[in-house]
Amino acid sequence: MQQKDMQMDIIAEYYMVIRDYSNNERYSGENSRVYTSPDSDAWLVLERKGENAIQARLTDETGVIVSWDDYAVKNADIQLVEAVRLSVSGRSQVVFTPLEELVIDRYGDYDRNTTRGKLDILSGRFKDPDIEAAAVSVTQKLGRISDQSYADMYAVGQRRQKVEKGRSLTARMERAKVAADKHNAERAITPVKGRRGMEI
């Protein structure tokens, strides 16, 4: 499998937690993949925005784009650059930074208002001033998006962490196996030959 296909596959896996998407070849192109679902008219679109960038967009059932997630990709490394959600009013976009996403992933809950309550309680208790600022910002921004938009964002974030943790573990195990094989090969006992050339 080509590296670029693998990048698309990994990112698509993050969003499968929302619904049962499958690749729709009819609408997909060379630099984009469209995923549709049998139980909804909402789409997932992955589009390559350059050599090292992929954008994931979700539409609602009327075709309106409700989220844009931008990823930086290089080989097997995939990093979220920003997450954008349509506001409840539908007239503006709410941008979440990677640090704000990290706050949601660590301290969030599936319910938007519960997450806001948790962050309010934790306000002033974060030792890192950057995390503190991000938590305050998240609390404000969550007031501008819908419950469904937040629930999808949280679920995708949790799935992203799980997928990346699994990939990291697999990569570590593969590296450990290579190292063990090399070590065993280096320590292999070389057969000693007797006087008549027979191995002992």
Secondary structure, 3 states (H helix, E strand, C coil): CCHHHHHHHHHHHHHCCCCCCEECCCCCCCCEEEEEECCEEEEEEEEECCCCEEEEEEECCCCCEEEEEEEEEECCEEEEEEEEEECCCCCCEEEECHHHHHHHHHHCCCCHHHHHHHHHHHCCCCCCHHHHHHHHHHHHHHCCCCHHHHHHHHHHHHHHHHHHHHHHHHHHHHHHHHHHHHHHHHHCCCCCECCCCCEC
